[in-house]
Structures are given as C-alpha cells and as structure tokens.
Amino acid sequence: MRIKRAVNKNKHKRAILKQTKGFWGARHRLVRVANEALMRSLMHAYIGRKLRKRDMRRLWITRINAGCRVNGISYSKFINGLKVKNITLNRKILADMAVNDKASFAKLVEEVKA
C-alpha cells in the first residue's frame, strides 16, 4: 500500500498562506510566490532584530551625550569617569535618567567630575 501525501501537503500550504496573510497581491494567494515572500520576510525579520539592538544603543548614546553636554562634560569623559569611579549603570538606564530624571543625572555627572 502506497503512502499519499495530500493531507500533509495541504496542511503545509495552509500554514504558508496563513503566515502570508496581509501580504500584497499574489504574495498571499499563490503558494509558490507566498513561500518566496515568506522566506524573504522571515530573513528580513531576523536581520531587523539584530539591527534594532544597534539602533537602540546608538539612541541611548546620543541621549546620554546630550545630557552630558548640558552638564558641561563630553560623553567619552563621562563614560570613562563612570568606569574609574566603578559606577556600573548600563547605557539604557543612563539614557532614561538623562531624559526623565535630569536632577539625578546632573548629580551623577558631578560625581564623575569630582
């Protein structure tokens, strides 16, 4: 008795078309085109997750630098001062302080300057 693959094949096609819901034109209707579009979109999503981390770090550094300049110190001297003083705050927290809690960030800058 031979094994037929129709059930599994249709399940696979349905899964592809379900994932490409919202794609434009044939990319959500035709299985072959949809599969190509899906593979590409998943690849871009993977790359985008890596890029987002870089972009966020750049944003944090920009915000910290702006906060430092207001308080009369450069970013590089500020980060070096934190390392010398053994203050371990990551850039995400420092950026949040620079934007939302300017007073405590100013105190931190004064601590580094001293």
N, C-alpha and C positions, 0 to 999 in steps of 0.2 A: 504494500500500500504506500503510495507516494504522499509526501507532505506538501500541502498547498500553503502559500504564504499570504493569501489575500487579506486575512484578518489583521495580521501584524503590519503589513504594508499600509493598509488603510489607516491603522492606528498611528503609524509614523507620519503619514501625510497630514492627518488631522492635527497632530501635535505641531507640525511645522506651520500650518495655516493659522493655528490658534496663536502661536508666538508672533506671527507677522500681522496680526490684526492692527489696523491703523496705518499700515504702510500704504503707499500711493500706487494706484493703477494695478498692473499685473502682479506687482510685488506682494500683494496679499491674496491674489486669486489663483495664480498658476503655481503648482508645486515646485517645478524646477526653478523658476525665476524667484519664487519666495524663498527657497532654500539658499540660493546665492545671496539674496538680500539679507537673510537672517545671519548667515555665516559672517558676512561683512559687518553687520551691525553689532554682532557679539564681539568681533575683533576690535571695533572702534570703542565699544564699551569698556573692554579690558584695558586698552591704551588710555582711555579717559580717566579710569580710576587711578592710574599711575600719575597722569598729568595733574589731576586735582590736588594731589599731595604737594607737588612742586608749586602750583599756583597759590595754595593756601600759605605755604611757608614764605613765598615772596610777599604776599599781602601782609603777613604778620611782621616781617622785617621792615616793610615800608611804614607800617603804623608805629612800630617801636622807634624807628628813625625820626619820624615826625614828632613824636612825644619827646625824644631826646633833644632835638633841635630847639624846641620850645623852652626846654630847661637848660640850654646852653652847653650841650655836650654832643659829640658825634656818636653815631651808632657803634662804631668799632671800639671806641674808647669805653663806652658803656658796657658792652659785652665783655671786653677784657677786664674791666673793673669788677663785674659780677664774678668772673672766674677767679680773680685774685682774692676777692672777699669770701669766696666759697659759698656764694648765694646760688642755689640751684632752682631756678624758675625757668620753665621752657618758654619758647617764643610765643606760643599760643596764649599763655597766661599773661605774659608781659604785654602783648598786643591788646588784650582785653583790658588790662589795667590802664594802658596809655589812652584808650578810647573812653572807657566808662568810669574809671576811678583816678582822675588826674592828680588828686591830692596825694594819694599813697604812691603813685608813680613818681611824683616830684620828690617825696621823701626817699624813695629808693635811689633816685638819681643823686640826691645829696649824700646818701650813704656811700655810693660808689665814688663820688668826687672826693670825699674826705680821706 
